[in-house]
Amino acid sequence: MKIVAGVDIGNSTTEVCIGSIETDGSYQFLSSASRMTTGTKGTLPNVLGVKSALMEAMDKIGCQISEINEVRLNEAAPVIGDTAMETITETVITESSMIGHNPSTPAGAGQAAGELILLEHLFRAQKDQSYIVLADAGFSYETVADKLNQYVSDYDIKGLILQADEAVLVENRLHHKIPIVDEVRYIDRIPEGKLAAIEVALPGTSVRMLSNPYGIATLLSLTAQETKQITPIAKSLIGKRSAVVIKTPHGNVHEHVLPAGEIYLKREEIPKYKGLSSINNISIDAGAKKIMKALEAAGNIADIQGQPNTNIGNMFETIKKDMAEVSEEKPENIRITDILAVDTLSPVIISGSLAGETCMEKAVGIAAMVKTKHLPMQKIAERLEKDLHIHAKVAGVEAVMASLGALTTPGTQLPLAILDMGGGSTDAAILDPDGTVRMTHQAGAGELVSMLIQTELGIKSRTIAEQIKRYPLAKVESLFHMRLENGAMEFFEDSIDPRYYGHVVLLASGELLKVDEDLPMEKIMDVRREAKKKVFVTNALRALGKVAKDQDLKNISNVVLVGGSAEDFEIPEMLTEVLAEYGIVCGRGNIRGQEGPRNAVATGLLLSYLGVKR
C-alpha cells in the first residue's frame, strides 16, 4: 500500500487530499485538510503552509508525514489577483473650506448665510451685518446659549457652528431658534470674517440648498465661474443632514485635475510577421464596459501596461515590481496577462475640508493577473522533498485537476465544465469524453468583491468588508427580535445583547457581528450584491465563453462550481439563475460527496496518480 497526497496551493488557501493506493490498483480517500496559503502563490514561502496542511491531514488518520510516499503539486505559475481603484471622471478638487459631515445631533432647521464670527468677538459685531457664530469646545453649552441670548436682540445672528456635541442642549436654551451644526472637529481652521452658508434639514430629510450648486450660489452670491468651482462640494453634501459652505477669496481657490490614464494592450507576436506585435490603447475614462470590449477584441494578450506617470500606470508597475521580488524573476519576465475592470464609485477627498468630506466619483475597479516566465512550482517540490524526505513532484495542470476532482460530485458526467472561483482569479475548464481539456484563467474574484464593498461603502477596515461579503444581514429592532435582510422577522425567547440594539448585524456562524458604520441595511445589501454580480457573473460568462465549443454557451450542458467563493451564500444562486437562460445545469460541487465545493484540485491530483477516469 502507498499513501499519496494531492496538494493544491491556491491564492488564499492550501488544500490537501490524502489517499491510499493498493497494489491491485484500488484506492481509498483517507482525509483532507485546508490551511491559509503562506506567501504569494507559487513561491517558496508556500512550503510552510503545505507542511502544516499535510500534518493536519495525517493527524486525522493517526499517521505521520513520514508515512507519505508521494506528494503531488498542482502546476501553476504564480498569479497575483491584485486590485486597484482608479477615478475615471476628471474630478475637479476645489480647495475651499466646507463642512458636511452629517453629525447625528444637529439642531434647528433651515438655511442662512452670514459672516463668520467667533463667539468671544460678538462685541465687535455690526448691526447691519448677518452673522454665523463659531464656538469651540472651550465654551460650555450654558455659556454659548447665554451669550447668544445676550446679543440676539441687537445683532442679526443667523446660525451657529459648534465644536462640541451640544447642538440640542444649546438650542433648548435659546430665545430665538437658529440652525446649529455641531461636532466640527477642526473648528479652528474656519476663517473668521468670511461669508458662509449654513443649512440644517428636518429629521428624515437631507439638505437641499447646499447640495445644489445653484443653491450655494444663491446664498453666497456666486458668479457663474465660482458656481462651477463649487460643484464638487455640492455633490459631496448630497444626503447630508447638515452642512456649511464657506466662501474663500479667489486667491485661495485652486483646481486640481486627476489624470485618468490609458491602458496599453500588447498582443502576442503575429507568427507570419515574427517579432511584430500590435498595441491597442484604451482610456480608463472610457469605463469598464469599453475596457473589457477592447480586451476581448485584442485577442491573445502578451502583456498589459499602463500609461507612465498616471495612477493606472503606477498600479501596473507596482504589481510587476512586487511579483519580481517574491518570485526572484527579472522584471522584464513579469507579464500582466488579463484584467477585469468593473464600474463603481470611489470617494475623493475634497481639499480644504474641515471634517474629511469626500465626493463620490465614477471609478473603475481593476483586478490584474500577473504571471512569471518560469514555473516555480518545481522549486517548491524540491524544497518539500529536501525538508520531508518524501518524493514530491509537479503532477498536473490546475484546471485539469479541478475537472477530475469535480467529477467526484454525485450526479455529474462528461462532458463537464467547471468554474473554480477563488480569491484572486476565476478559472474555467471543460473536460470532454475523449480527455480533451479547454481551459482559461481570468483575473478577478473574491478580493475584488471585497475591495468594491469597502470602497463604495466607505469602510476603513478590509476585514469588515470581507465579513459583509460572507454573511447575510439583519437589523436588531428590539431586544427580542430582528428584521432579516429578506424581510422576515426573527424572534427570540432570551434577550439579545443590548450592544446590538438598533444596529445592523452580520449573521455569522453561531454569533452576531455588529457593523459599526452608520449605514442602512438596504444600502449594504445592494452594494454587496452588485459587487458580486459585477465580478462573478461577468467573469463566469467571460470564462465559460472562452472554453465553450465554438465559444457558444449553449454548447455547455452542465457546470460545477468549485473553489472558496462557491461556498458563498448567494453567488451560486446568482450564477444558477443567469446560466439557466442558456439551458445550463449549474450548482455547487460536492467533491467526493462530502467536501462541498472545496478540495477539487487536491482530489484531482490524487486521482491523476491512478489515471482514474469515469
N, C-alpha and C positions, 0 to 999 in steps of 0.2 A: 504493500500500500504506500502511496505517495500523498503528501499533503501539499497542495498548491494554493497560492494566494494571488488573487487578482487585485491590483491596486490602481485606483482612479484618482489622479491628482487633479483637482479642479481649481477654479479661480478662488472659491470660497472654502470648500471642504475637500478633504481627502477621505475616500471611501474604500473599504476593504471587504472582500468576499473570500472566505476560506472553504475549501472543498477537499474531499479525499478521493483518490483515484485508485481503484483496484486493478490487479494485474489482468483481469478479464475485460477491462475497459469500462466497467460500471463505475458510477460516481455518486457522490452524495454531498450536498451542501451542508456545511457544519455550522458556520457562524458568520456574522458580519459586524462591522463597526464603522463609525464615522467620527472624524476629528477635524478641527479647523485647519486649513492649509497654512503651513508656516512659510512665510516668504512669498515672493511672486511665483506664480505657476511656472514650472519648468526650470527652476533654479535650485542650486544645491541646498539652500535652507529648507526646501521641501522635505529633505530626508528626516528631519526631526519629527514632523507630523506623520510621515509614513511609519516610522518606528512606533510611535505612540498608538496609532490605529491598529497596527499588527499585534502589539502587545495586548490591547483591549480585546481584540477578536479571539486571540489564542487563550486568554484568561477565561473567556466564556465557556470554553470546552475543556478547561483544566490542563492545557498543554503549554509548552514553552516555545518561544520563537525559534529556537534552535531545531525544533522538530519539522519546520517547514522545509520542503525540498526545492521549491522554486517560487520566486516572486516575479509576477508578470505585470509590467507597467504599460500604461497607455502611451501611444506615440502621438505627441503633440508638441508643436512649437509653443514657447511661452506667449501667452496672449494677455495683453492688458486691456481690460474694458474700462478705459478712462473716460471721465466725463467732464464737461465744462459748460459754462453758460456764457453766451455772447449776446449783448444787446444789439438788436438789428435796426431799430429806429435811430436816426441821427438825433440823439437826445440833446437838447439844449439845457445845460445846467446854469441857472441864474444865481449868482451869488447875491442873495438878498435875505435879510433876516425875516424869518417867518416861524410860526408855531401852529401846530395842528396835530398834537399828539394824542388826541382823544382821551382826556382824563376821565376817570369814572365818576367824578363828582363835581362837574361844573354847576353853576347856579344861575338863576335868572334865565332870560330868553330874549332873543332879538339881536340886531346888529347895530353898530355905531362906529363912527370914525372920530378921531381926535388926536391932539398932540400928546406924546408920551411925557409923563412927568412922575418923578419919584414921590412917594408918599411924604417923605420928610421935606420936600420942596414945594408943597402945596401953597405955602405962604407967598411964593413967587408968582402964582397963577394970575392971569389976566382975565378980566370979566368978559371980554368979547371973544374968548377962545374956548373951544371944546377940548376936553382932556380925557385921556386914558391913563389911569393911575397904576403905578408899579409899586408892589410891596414885597420885600424879601422876607425870608423866614425869621429875621431878627425881630419882627413885629408880631405880637400876639393878635389873635383874631379880634379880641375886645378893643385893642388899640387901633387896629385898622378901621373897625366899624365906627368907633368914636371920632376918629379923625375925619372920615368921610361925612358923617352926620354933621360935624362942625362946619365943614366947608361947602356942603352941597347946596345950601341956600344962597350962597354968594357966587359960586362958580358953576360952570356947566360941565359936570363930571358925567361922562357917557359910559365908562366901563372900567373894569378892574382886572389886573393880572397879578396873581399870587404865586409865590414860590412854594408855599406850604399847601398841604391838602386840607384847606379850610374854607372853601368857597361857600358851602351851605351855612357854616357857622357864622360867617361874616354877613351873608345875605339876611339871615334871620334877625340881625340887629340893625339893619339899615332902615332909615325912614323913607328913603327913595330907592326903589328897586332898579338895579342895573345888571347887565350881563357880566358874569365873572368867570374867568378861566383860571384854574389853579394847577398845581403840580408841574410848574415850569422850572425845571432843574437849573437851567443856565440863565436865570433872570438877569444876572449881572452883565450878560452880553447884549442886552437890549439897549439900544442907544436912546438916551433921553433927548427930547426935543424934536424927534422925527414924527412924521404923520403915520398913524396906524389905524387899521380897521379891525374890529373885533366882532365875533358872532358866536352865539350860543343857541343851539337848536332845542326845540321842545323834546321831551322824552319820547323815544321811539322813532325820532326823525334825525336827519343829518343836516349840516349846514348847506345853505342854498346860495347865498350871495358870494361867499368866499371860495366856493368850489366852482364858481363861474368866472372866467376871466373878465367878462363884461361887468359882472357884479363888483369885482375888485376895482375895476376902472371907474365905476360909478361912485364908490365910497371914497376912493383916493384921488379922483380927478386925473386919471392917467391919459396920456396920449396914445395914439394907435401903436406906435413903436414900443412904448412901455407895456401896453396890454399884451403884445406878442411875447415880450420877455417874461411876463408874469405867468404865462400859460402853464409851464411845468409845475409851478407852485399850486395853481388852481387844481390841476389834476391830482396832485398829492393829497389834497384836502377832501376829495370825494369820499363820502361815507363817514366823515368825522362828526363828532357831537359838538365840538367847539374848535375855534381857530382864531389866529391872529396873523395878519399880514402887515409888515412894516415897510413903508416906502423909504428907500435909501437914496442918497444923492447919486446922480448919474456916474460920478467917478468911482463909486463902489460897486457898480453892477458890471459883471463880466459874463461872457458866454463861452462855454467850452463844448465843442462838438466831439462826441465819442466816435472814433472811426470804426466802421463795421468790418472792413477787411474782406479778402477773397479767398476761396478755396481753390487750389490747383489740383486737378485730377489727371495724373500722369498714367497713361495707358501702357500696357506691355508692348514690347517691340513687335513690329509687324514682320512676320517671317520672310515675306517677299522682299522686304527692304531692311535687312538686318542692320541693327544699330540705330534705326529710326523709330521714334515713338511720337505720340501726339499728346498735347496737354489741353484739357478743357478747363476753362475758368468759370466759376460761379460765385457771385457775391453773396455774403451772408445775409444782406438785407433783402435778398430775393425771397427769403423764407424757406421753411423746411421742405415743403412740397416740391418746390422747384429745385432745391439742392438734391433731393432724392431722385427726381426725374433725371437730372444731369448725371448723377452717379449711375443710374440704370443705363442711360444712353452711352456712357463711356465704355461699357463692356468690361473686359478683364483689366483690373487696376493693378499697376505695378507699385505705385506709391501715391500718397495724398499729402500735399503740403499746404501751408498757409502763407498768405501774403506777409512778407517781412515787416516788422515794426507795427503789427496790429495784434489785437488780443488773440485772434484765431491763429495767427502765425506763431505767436509766443506759446500758445497752448500746445500745438503740434510739436514744436521744437523741444519743449519741456518733457513731453511724453517720450520722445525718442531718446533724449538725454538720459532720463531715468531708466529706460529699458536697457540702454547700452551699459549703464553702471551695474545693474543687477545681473545681466547676462554675460558680462565681460566680453562683449562684442564691440567692434568698431562702429561708431555712429553711422557710417555710410552703409552698414549692413542692416540697419533697422528700417523697417518699412511699415507704413500705415496702409493696410490693405482694404479696409472697409470702415465706413462710418454710418451711424444712424443719427439723423437730425430730426428733432421734433419742435414744433412751435409751442411756446409757453410765455409766461410773464415773469419778469425779473425786477426786483426793486432797485432803483437807482437813487443813491443818496443825494439830496438837494444840498448843494453847497451853501453855507451860511445858516443852516437850520439851527434851531435852538433846542430841539428835542429829538434829534436823529431822524427827522422826517424823510420819507422816501417817496419816490414817484414810480408807479408800476409801468414798465415799458415792455413792448413786444421784444421777445428774445428767442434765440434758438438754443436748445439743449443738444449737446453733441456727445455721443459715445464713439470712441475710436478703438479699432482693433489693431494691435501692433504685433508684428512678428519679426523674428530674427532670421538671419540667413541659414544658420545651422540649428539642428535639433539637439538640444542639450539634455534630453532625457537619458541618453546613454551615460552621461556623467553621473546622473542620479543613480542609475543601475549599478555602475561601477562602485560608487560610494557605499551603497547598500550591501553589495557583495563583500566589500572590504570590511565594513563595520560588523555585519551579522554573520559572515562566513556562510552565506547562503547563495546559491545560484540565482542571479537576477538578470532579467532581460527586458528589452522593449519589445512588446509582443503584438501590438495591434493598433490600428488607426482608431482614434476615439469614436468617431461616428459609426464605424462598422461594429465595434464592440458594443456600443449602446443599442444598436439594432438587434444584435444577438441576445443581449440581456432583456430587451423589451419583448422578445418572442416568448419569454417565460411567463408573460402576463396571460392569465386564463382568457380564452375567447379570441386570441389573435391568430393570424395565419399570414402566409406570404401571398402577394407582395405586401410589405409592411413599411409604413412611413413613421418616422419618429421625429418629435420636436424635443430637443434637450435644452431646457431653459434654466440657465444658471445665474450667476451674479454679474458676470461681465459680458457674456455672449449668448446668443441663441443659435443653436446648431440644428440642422435638419438633414435627414438621410432617408433614402428609400432602398430597401433590400428586396430584390427581385427573386423569383423562384430559382433562377439559374445561378444565383450567388452574386450577381452584379450589384454594386452599390454606387449610388449617386449621392453626393453629399455637398454641403456648403456650411460656412461659418459666418455668422452675421454679428456685427458689433451691436451692443445694447441689450441689457436685460435688467435684472433686479436693482443694480447700483444706479442706473439711470433713472429708474422709477423713484428711488429714494431721493435723488437729487432734485427731481421735479417737484416732489411733495414738499421738500424742505424749502425750496426757492419760492414757490407760489404761495405757500402759507406763511412765509417769513419766519420760519423756525430756526433758532440758533443751533440746536443740537441735531446732529445727524442720527444719533441713537433714537431720539423721539420720532424722527421721520421714518426710520426703519420700523418702529413699533406701529406707527399709523398704517404703514403698508401691510403689516402682517395680520392685524387684528380688527374685528368689527367694532363699531362704536355704540355707545349708549349715553343717555343724559340722565343723571340721578336727579329726579324731580321731587323726591321726598325721602325720608329716612327708611321708607318701606317699599318704594317702587322706583323703577327706572324705565325710561322710554328707549327702546331699541331703535337702531337706525332704520329698520324696516317698518317702523310704526307700531310694532307690538309693544304691549306693556308687560313688564316682569315684576311680580310682587314677591315679597319676602316676609317670612314669619318673624325673623330676627332683624333687628335694626341694622341698616347699612352704616358703616363707619362714617361719622359726621364729617370727616375730612373731605369726603367725596360729594357732599351735598351741594347741589347747584352746578356741578362741574360735568364736563364731558369726560367720559372714561373709555378706556380700551378694554375689551373683554378678552384678556389673555387667559391662558390655560390655568384655571384654579385661582385667579386673582384679578383684581381691578387695577388698571394703571391710569392715574389721573393725567389729563392733558392740561398743563398749567397755562398754556397760551389762551388768551381770551378770544376764542374762535367758535362760531356756531357749528354745531354738529353737521348740519346740512352742507356747509361750505367744505369742511374737512372731507366729508364723504364724496362730494362732487370732484374735488381736486384729486383725491386718491384714485377714484375710478377712471377719470380721464387720463391720468398719468399711466395707468396700466394699459388702457386701450391704445394710447399713443405709442407705447413701446412694444408690448407683447402682441397685440393684434396686428399692428403694422409689420412687425418683424416676422410673425408666423406666416402671413400671406406672402411676404417677400421671400422668405427662405423656402417655403413649400413650392412656390412658383418656379424657383431655380432648379429644384430637383425633380419636379414632376415631368413625366414623359411629354415631350413637345411643349413643355412649360405651361401646361394646361392643368389647373387644379382639378378639373373633372375627371382626370385620369388617375386620381388618388382615391382609393376606396376607404382606407381607414388610417387613422393617425393615433399613435400612442404618445402621451405627454410624459416626459421623464425629467429629472433634474429637480433642484431645490425649489424653483419657482412653481413647479407643477403641484407642490403641496399647498400653495396659496388657497385661501378660502373662496376666491372669486375668479381668478384668472382662468382656470379650466372651463368654468361655465361660460365665460365670455367667448373663449375660443370655440367651444362646442356650438354655441349659438351662431357664430359667424361662419364656421366651416359647414354647418348644416345646409347653408344656402347652396353649397357645391355638391351636396349629397355625400359628404364625408362623415364617417363614424369617428368621433373624436372623444377621448376621455383620458383620465389619469391612468398611468400604468400601475400595475401591481406586480412588481418584479418578484419572481418565484412564488407568486401567490401570497406573499407575506410582507414584502418590504415597502409597499406603496410605490411611488414613482422614483424612489431613491435606489442607488446601487446598481443601475443598469449597466454602466461601463465595467465596473468591477466584476459583475456576474458574467458579462460577455467575455472578459479576459480569461476567466476560468473555463468557460465553455470552449473557447478557442483552443485551449490546450488539448482538448479531446477531438476537435474538429466536429463537434456536435452540430447537427442540422435537424431541423424539424420539418 
